[in-house]
Amino acid sequence: MSFGWKLYGDGRTPPLGEAVAPDERLSWPRTVGIGAQHVVAMFGATFVFPIIMGLDPNLAIMMSGVATIIFLLIVKNRVPSYLGTSAAFVGGVAAIRTNGGDSSDVVGALLVAGVVLALVGVLIHFAGLGVINKVLPPAVTGAVVMLIGFNLAPVAAGVYWPQDQWVALATMAFVIVASLALRGFLARISILLGLVFGYLLSVLLDATAGPITSVDGTGAVSTRDRIDFDSVGDADWFGFPDFTAPSFSLNFSLLVIPAVIALVAENAGHVKAVAEMTKRDLDPYMGRAVAADGIATVVATSVGGSPTTTYAENIGVMAATRVYSTAAYYVAAIVAILLGLVPKFGALINIVPGGVLGGITVVLYGMIGLLGAKIWKENRVDFANPINLVPLAAGIIIGIGNVTLTFTDEYVLNGIALGSIVAVIAWHVARALAPAEMKEALLREGTHPAAGSTFGHEPGMQVSPDPSSVDEVGRPGVLGGRTPGSDQHDR
């Protein structure tokens, strides 16, 4: 591994048809500029999801920089990626808080999930992706992704949207329009632009229409301003964010571990996308990338930060600029760490109105569920086959409906955890018990472990030359979907 990046040509923007390799860089002023674009690209989701999970967004931004540096070091600077907050854990975290858990319980459970993800990465490094695909074929992976997303519908509809329904509606409409009407980089940050729009709209309505009477974040009806800037004025300009020590519970850990399934698929897809862009064989680094994400999550959550994952928004920046230099990612990481040391900045983030989050979350949570269906479509999963239809139907409804299975007063399985377990185990039981013709049908559709990999090219996840088409659960472009604006008009 080397930090001695070679200067690309004269250090200026590469001409059409050429690109800056991961071990190259532009001039330092231009590299800083590209790094700034990466910060903007990751920013929206990196601070929205900590707010939704009840964690400190300022700490999340700071630890995203630390996590990115850890990731780059582990993959030996071969896989240029930025690690922001993962949305895959939002449903599990909501379940933890519903069951009486606090932030210490949340980060403790997330830390355990990070350890599991790291161990999966080690397994992939030594045994290959095929062993994972035998346990998690596309039919099962799609079901888990779907129930993670749709399980969150009550949070968007019952917690955020009622706080200011008209701002929520306007914010949702803005995100939809921006993702389709804008071009290139602006389309890729439609979530961030939607947050800014909703924020400014709330300020305008406070100044013109006055206070709002509605349900607040505690569930009580109150009359209040949509935004209260008092905490911003009281915050210091410089200082450390609030740290939280983790506490551990097996019951809470089981609520978030299913999200590891989505993260394995997402990380594998990102490595494939970056390999496609850079024209390099990165398969030997697949296990390292997954393990690095897990280790980064462990480090981030050990101090109260958010779980991490590689971001397709930043892969989109590389697609637009044709600059794959890891130097730009180190710049972005350093900027994120510095932003995390500005409490006033964190206070400004913390007062994002609930109505704005309502408009954002109805889009994001819905996309998670639908992108589970996209995994099925791309892998030609046949639901006329009872092996797929019956067990996955049960798992999905259990997950979405928050069905509870109580063993003791201290040990309960419900929602995402129970639904994921049912989907995985019941699918394999169904396959073992099914007649030969049903098993043969799995081979034809690409769902059977012997037929291909969820994480490969054929018949698994499709890797488009447009690398922004691969993303993680909860953001535009999840697991092979397109980032808003990444269609033909911005290529």
Secondary structure, 3 states (H helix, E strand, C coil): CCCCCEECCCCCCCCCCCCECCCEECCHHHHHHHHHHHHHHHHHHHHHHHHHHCCCHHHHHHHHHHHHHHHHHHCCCCCCCCEEECCCCHHHHHHHHHCCCCHHHHHHHHHHHHHHHHHHHHHHHHHCCHHHHHHCCHHHHHHHHHHHHHCCHHHHHHHHHHHCHHHHHHHHHHHHHHHHHCCHHHHHCHHHHHHHHHHHHHHHHHHHCCCEEEECCCCCEEEECCCCCHHHHHCCCCCCCCCCCCCCCHHHHHHHCCHHHHHHHHHHHHHHHHHHHHCCCCHHHHHHHHHHHHHHHHHHHCCCCCCEEECHHHHHHHHHHCECCHHHHHHHHHHHHHHCCCHHHHHHHHCCCHHHHHHHHHHHHHHHHHHHHHHHHHCCCCCCCHHHHHHHHHHHHHHHCCCEEECCCCCEEEHHHHHHHHHHHHHHHHHHHCCHHHHHHHHHHCCCHHHCCCCCCCCCCCCCCCHHHCECCCCCCECCCCCCCCCHHHC
